[in-house]
Every structure is written in C-alpha cells, then in structure tokens.
Amino acid sequence: MNPKAFIFTALFIAYLTGSASAETAIKAEVDKPKITTDDALTYKLIVTTTERKIPQPALPKFENFIIVSQANSSTVSFAKGGAKTILVFAFILAPKATGRLKIESASVQAEGKTYAAPEIEVNVAQGKRKLPVPPKKGEPAPKKVPPRSGPQYTL
C-alpha cells in the first residue's frame, strides 16, 4: 500500500471512530408507578452525551402533577474515548387527580438529531387525603379566609 493511501485510510478510520463515539441518550424513570393521593413520586430525566456543547432537554410540563421540589446535577467523566457528561433532572411530584396520569415525553436535540424518552404512566389511587375539587365553569371560586392577626399557637 502506498503511503498516501495508508494516510488517507488512517484518517478516514479516525474520522469514522471519532464521529461514532459522539453519542447521546435520554432516559426517564419514576421511582413508583403506583401511588395514592397521599404520596409523591420522584421523576428523573437522565441525559448522557459525549457532545462538547451540552444539550438542554425539553422537559415535560407535568400537567397532572404539582412540582413539590426539583433539582439537577451534572457529572463529567473522562475515559479513553474522551469526556462523557451525565445530566440528571429530578422532580418530586404530587398528583392532582386520581386515575392513570401521564407524564409527557421529554426530548433533547444533539448531533442534529432528536432523542426522546417515552411518556410515563402513573396509576394514582385515592388516599386518605381528599384532593381539592376545582370549581365548575361559571361558579365563583371559593373565598379565601384571611389569616388571623396576632400570634397563633398549635398544640
């Protein structure tokens, strides 16, 4: 093999392995697929990428849940193949209703592609705590009682 062909082949293989090593993945999970209205669940979205420019995911809207708390973290590790970044978005969610509630799909754009985590379904049963019933259309919202002034003590 002549030297020019050898160099061209080596560069082509390096290009292919370099572009193949740029990978992105997205995964969504909940800690409990079945809860009651008394419970909360933890939703985690995990994005793993070797991209230099870290993609920000499109998070679900959580329409069927109340976000009680949220946090995110990132970890960067270095190995033979280069740097790998892991982003974790965690949400503590309380249900707004009973039944089969869905958490929408989350997605991330990287390398010119869209990666999506599937939607998640959570079964919510009635617990001891009753969920507030929203007013029907045309009915006035319940009046809020103003807080009492002065010190308040509970035993």
N, C-alpha and C positions, 0 to 999 in steps of 0.2 A: 504494500500500500504506500502510495507516495505521501510525503509529509503534509502537503496541503489538504489532501483528502482526510488524513488522520486528524489534523487540527479541526477541520470542518465537522467531522463526525463527533469528536470530543466536545466541541462547543454545542452542537445540536443536542447531544445527550444531556449535557449540563443544563441547557435551556429547558428541556423536557422535564427533568427531575426537579428543577427549580420551580417551574410552573405547577407541577403536580403536587409539590409539597405545600403550596398555598391552599389551605383547606379551612372551611368554615362549617360549623354545625350549630344547630339550635335545638334545645330540648326543654320541654315544660313538664312540670310534675306537681302533684299535690300530695300532702302527707296523709290525707284521709279522703277517700272517695265517698264516704257516707258520714254525715254529721246530723246533728239536730239544731234547732234554732238557738239552743243554749251554747253551742260550740262555735269555734272558729277554726279555720284551716290555714295551712301555710302553702302558698303557691310560689314555686321557684321557677325562674326562667334562666337557663344556663346557655351562654353563648361561648363557643370555643372557636378561636381563629388564629391563623398564622399571619394574617394581614398586618402590614405595618400601620395602616390607618385603621384604627379600631372602629368598627361599625356600631352605631347605636340602634338598638332594636325598636320596632314599633310595638309597644306594649298593648295588651288588651285594655278595654275600657272598664271592665269589671262592673257592668251594668246591674247585675243581680246581687252584688255584694257591696258591703261597706268596707273601705280600706281602714283597718284599725291601726296598722303600723306598716312601715316599709323601710327597706334598707338595700344597699347594693355594695358589692365588693368586686375587686379585680385582683387577679393573680397573674404574674408573668413568670414563665419558666423558660430556661434555656437548655437546649439539648443539642445533639449532633445536627439535627435538621434546622436549627435556628430557634427563634423565640415563638412561644405559644402563649396566648393570652386567654384567660378564662374570666368572663364577666358573669356575676350572679346577681340577679334581681329577685329579692324576696319580699313577699307581701303577706301580712296576716289579714285574712278576710273573714267577715261575719256575714251570714246570709241575710238577704232582705225578704225572702219568701220561702215557702216550702215547695217540694217537688223536685223535678230534675232541672237543675240550674246549670247553664253553660258558661264556661269561661272561654271567650273568643280565642282564636288563633293569634299567636304572636309571630312576627317575622323580622328578618334582618336582611339588608342588602349588602353583599360583599362580592368582589370579583366580577361585578356585572351581573350577578345572579341574585334571585330572591330565595332565601331559605325560610321555611315556615315550620313552626311547631304545631301539631294538631290541636284543635279545641279540646277542652276537657269538660266532662260532665260530672257533676257532683249531685248525689241524692241527699236531699235535706228533708228530714222528718220533723214534725212538731215536737218541741221540747216542753219543759215546764213554763218557760218564758213565752208569753204571747207576743207576737210581732205587732207593731202598731198598724192599724188599718188606715190607709190613706183615704181622705175624703173623696166622695164621688163627685163627678163633674157637676157643677152648679151648686154644690153645697159649700158653705163657708168653712174655712179651716178652723179647727178648734182654737179657742182663745188661750193664749199663754197666760198663766198666772204670774204676776210679777213677784220676784223674790222678796221675802220679808226683810225689813231693815233691822239692824242690831245683831247681836251675837246669836248664833244658833248652835244648840248642843244636841248631840245624839248620844243615846246610851246603848 
